[in-house]
């Protein structure tokens, strides 16, 4: 089983790298890596981002609606 904290850390690092990348190619590469980590987090046996009945989530990587995420 993968370490959930490790996956969360790696995803956040890739999101930051994508945000501060100077060239579009690097930005897309970091975004793809972050998406890969997000998929592994969703498949983790202890779901961390499960939706609640009201549609919210216990964890939102974009709490202030940055990068198009829902607050």
HELIX and SHEET records of a PDB file:
HELIX    1   1 UNK A    4  UNK A   20  1                                  17    
HELIX    2   2 UNK A   24  UNK A   43  1                                  20    
HELIX    3   3 UNK A   66  UNK A   68  5                                   3    
END                                                                             
